[in-house]
Amino acid sequence: MSVHKVPAAEAIERLDDFGAIIDVRSEGEYAEDHLPGALNWPSLNDEERKLIGTIYKQVSPFEAQKRGAALVAANIARHIEREVIDKPRTWQPLAYCWRGGKRSGSLALILGQIGFKVSVIEGGYKAFRTAVLAALPELAARFEYRVICGPTGSGKTRLLQALAQAGAQVLDLEALASHRSSVLGMIPGQPQPTQKRFDTLVWDQLRRFDPARPVFVESESRKVGNLAVPDALIERMRASACLRLELPDDERVSLLLEDYDFFVKDQKLFCERLDALIQLRGKAVVEGWQAQVAAGEIEAVVRELLLKHYDPGYASSIARNFTQYTDAKSIAPADRSAEAMAELAREILRMG
């Protein structure tokens, strides 16, 4: 039998060394957050965990242990039949559960007895989470950032995507957060991840970057939707060199109508989301916008939102929070198109 316990801090440095990373927690625990690339092989699924917990409280711990052992054994058998039969002897998985105890230990015991070299994270996911939070400040500090600044609709996300396609290192926080970082930034049908998941995604992205090359990032606020950007990262971003992206107002309006086409297609949804601005803009103003939307005057509403709501707030916020913004180099694509953004990205990389 070959089972090795690995400290969480060591595990996060060696994730790419393992043949597979196996999360034996329930599907609900896995969805909340998990290690990068982890496969979910529940020792007990959500319903089974609930059942065992009920037996533990209402009958006795001993009866819960017996019933739990039967369920765990049956589940592990199914995982082995489905996932392990074709694995060579050299396969070396890493397993973990919540605290690195019985659930991951049971799987590791059986795999080890088969003859595989199995590693288990000491302290489980909880220790991994602690290690990630401890590593993030040092990791964020390794890089030089180039912050893409510009008012709403100027194409910051499009430029980041073009930079990534051109081979630059890009940290797209809005993509990781599944949110477009404004009051109207929620994406229909695409819920945000948990804070734990977001932290892990940011950490995983940063650990893959080369410190010798700059990282391009958008001028985000401390929160992207409901998620907080790690403090060490946001402070580093705010002290970094900036590029000021400029696009004419007509192009910005057209860009937003394209990128937020779900509001164009669903006017009721647009009106519901505008309610979030009542506290800032007043009920009369918002109801006026909603009436225009209902009348099909969506372009006029978007233009007014840009010029009267978003632009003044952005101008004061960016100057206050990003210390090098006053020295930012102005950059401007020919238009909002993907081709123009690609050419601008190539120009930026040529500039170094």
N, C-alpha and C positions, 0 to 999 in steps of 0.2 A: 504494500500500500504506500502511495506517495502523495501526501497532502502537506502543503507548505503554507504557513500563515505569513501574509505580507502586510507590513504597516501601510496605512493609507497614503502617507506622503511618498512612500516608495512606489506604490501602485500607480499614482497619477503621473509619475515620471516614466513608467514602463508600460503604459497601456497598449502601445503598439507591438509589444513583445509577445502577447498572448494569442493563442489560436482562436479563442473566443472569449467574450466577456458575458457572463451569465448572471442575470438578475433573477433570483428565485422568489422575490416578493410577489404579492398579488398584482393583478393588472392595474388596480387603482393606485397602488403605491408607485408602480413603474411609470404611470402616466404623469404623476406629480413631478417626478424627476428621476433620471437614471444616468449612469455613466455613458460617455460617448460610445456609440456602436453596440451597446449592450442588448443582448437577446433576452426576452422575457420567458422564463420557464417557471411559472408559479409552483411552489411547493403546495400552497393553498391558494385558491382563487378568492375573490372578494366574498362570495357567498359562503364558501367553506370557512373562511376566517371568522365571519359573523356567527356561523353555526357553532364553531368550537368555542368562541368567546361566550356564547349563551350557555353552553354546557358547563363551561368552567365556572360561571357565576351561579347558575341555577341548580346544578347537580353536584359536581365536585371536580377539582383539578385532575384527579386520577382518571375519571371517566373521560374528561376532555383530552388527556394525553393519549389514551388508548384510541379514541376515535380519530384524533389528529394524526397519530402514527399510521393508521390504516389509509387515510386520505393521502398523506404525504408519500407513502410507499407506492400507492397506485399512480399518483401523478408523476413521480420520478420514473416509474416503469414506462409510462407513456412517452415521456421526454426522451428516454434512452432509445426506445423503439423508433421514434420519429427522427431523432437528431444525431444519435451517437453510433448507430450500427456501422455506418460507412466511414467512421473516423479512423485514421491510422494510429498506431501506437505512439507516434511522436506528437500527437495533438496535445496541447497544453493549455487548458482553459483556466480562466480566473472567475471565481464565483463570489457572490456576496448577497447578503440579506440586509435586514435593518441594522442589526448590531453585530453581525458576524457570528451568530450563534447556531441554534439548532437547524434552521431551515437550510442555510448554505452548508452547514456541517454535514447534514444528512446526504445531500447530493454529492459533496466532495468525498465522503466516506465510500459511497458506492462506486463512483468513478475511479477513486484511488484503488479500490479492490479489484476493479477490472484490469488495472495496470497503467492508467493514465497518470501523468504528473499534473496534479491539480493544485492551484493556489487559491486561497481564501483571503479576502480583505479583512484584516484584523480590525474589529470594531464596526465592520459593515458600512452600509451607505452613510450612516450617521458620521462615522469617522472620515469618509470621503468628503462629505459636505464641509466638515470643519477644515479639512486640508485645502479644499478649493478656496474657501473664504480667506484662509491664511495666505495662499499663494497669489491671489489676485492683485494685491497692491504692488508686490515686487514685479509681477508679470506686466502690469500696466505701465510700470516705470521703465521698462526695457526699451520702449520704442519712441521714435520721433513721429509725431502726428502731423498730418496736413489736413486742416479743418476746412471743409467746403461750406462756406457761408453764403447766404442769399435769402431773400424773402420767399414766402410761400409761392409755389408755382414757378420758381426760377429753374427748376430741373435738377435739384441737388441729387435726388435718388437716381435719376436717369444718368447723370454724370458718374456717380459711384458705380453703377452697373457697367458703364462704358469703360471706366478705369479697370474694373475687375476683368473684363473681357480682354483688355489690352495687356494684362499680366501684372497689374499693380496689386499691392496688398490692400484690401478693402475690408473695413469693419462696418457692416451695414446694420446698425442697431435697430432700425425700424423693421427690417426683415426678420431679425431674430426675435423681436418683440411682437410681431404680427400686428403692427399698429403704425399709423402714419403721423403720430406724434402731434396731434392737435385736437381741439375739442370735437372736430368732425372726423377724426382720424381712424375711428373704429372701422374695421373691414368686415362687412356682412358675411356671416357664415364662417368666419375665421377667428375663433376665440384666442385671446392672448394666453401664452403659457403661464405657469406659476412663476413667482419670483425665484424660487429655487431653480426651476428649469432655465429661466433666462440667465441667471448667474452662471450656470454650468455651460450654456451655449456660448456666452461671452468668453469665459475661461478657455473653452475648447478652441475657439477661433484664435484667440491670442497666442495660445501655446504652439500653434502651427506656423506662426509668422517668423520671419527672419529679422532679428534686431538690426541687421546692417542696412535694411531697406525701410523707407517710411511707410506708415500706415495711413491711408486716407479714410476720413470719417466725416459724417455730417455734424453740423453745429447743433447738437441736440440740447434740450433742457435736461434737468436732473431726472425727469420722469418721461417715459415713453408710454403714453396711455396710463395704465395702472402700475407700471413696472418702474422701479428705480434703477438707474444706471449706477454701477458700483462707484462709491465715492472716490476711490483712488483714480479711477479711469476718467471720470468727469472733470476732476481737478487738473489732471494731466492734459486733457483736451483743451481746457479753458486757458491754459498757459502756452498753447502751441501756435505755430505759424498758421495763418489763415489765407484762404483764397476766396475772393468775393465774386460770386457767380452772378452775372447780370443778364437779364432777358427782358425785352419790351413787354409792356403790360398786355397788349393784344395776344402775344405768344403765351404769356403766363395764363391768361384766361382760357385759351384753347387747350393748353396742357392740362389744366385742372379738369376741364370738361372731359378730356380723354381718360385721365387717370382715376377720376371719380365718376366714371360712367354709370355706376350703380345708382348714384343720386339722380342722374339724368333719366334713367329708366324707371326709377321708383320715386316719384315725387312725394308720396306719403312718407317714405323713409326719410327723405331729405327734410321735410317739414318737422318730423319728430326729432331729428338730430339738432335742428336749429333751436329747439326749445332749450338746449344746454347753454345757449348764449343769452338767455333772458336776464340772468343776474348781472352780466357784464354790459349788455347793450340796452336793456330795458324792454318791457313787454311790447310797447307800441312799435318800436323799430323791428323787433323780431316778427311780430304779426304782419307787419308790412312786407317783409321778405317772404313770409309764408304765402301771403296773398299773391305775390308776384310769381312764386314757384307754381302755385295752383293755376295761374293764368298762362303758364308755359314760358315765363320770362326768366328762365334759369340763368342764361348768360349774364343778364343784367345783375342778378343777385350775386353771382360769383364775383363779378367785377367789383361790386360794392363791398362785399366781404373782404376782398383783397385790399382795396385802397383805404377803407375806413376802419376795418377791424384788425386784420392780420399785419399789415405793413407798419402801422405806428407801434404796435406792441413788439414786433420783431426788431425794429430799429433801436428801440431803447434797451431791450434785453440783450441784444448781441453786443452793443457797445459797452454795456455794464459788466457782462460776464466773461467775454473773451478778450484778454488783455492785449493781444497783438492784432486785434481787428483793425485798428486805425492804420496799421502798416500793411494791410492786406493788399495783395496784387489783384487787380481786376481781371477777370476772365469772362469771355462772352462767346457762346457758340453762334453760328450763323443763324440758327433757328432752334426750335424745340425737338427736331427730328432725331432719331437714333443715329443717323449718319453724321449729323452735325455734332452730336455729343461724342461720337467715336473719334472724330477728327480733333475735337478739343482735348479729349483724353490723351491722344497721341502727342499733342502739342505740350501738354502739361508734363508728360513723362520725358519728352525731349528737353524741357527746361530743367529737369532734375528737381 
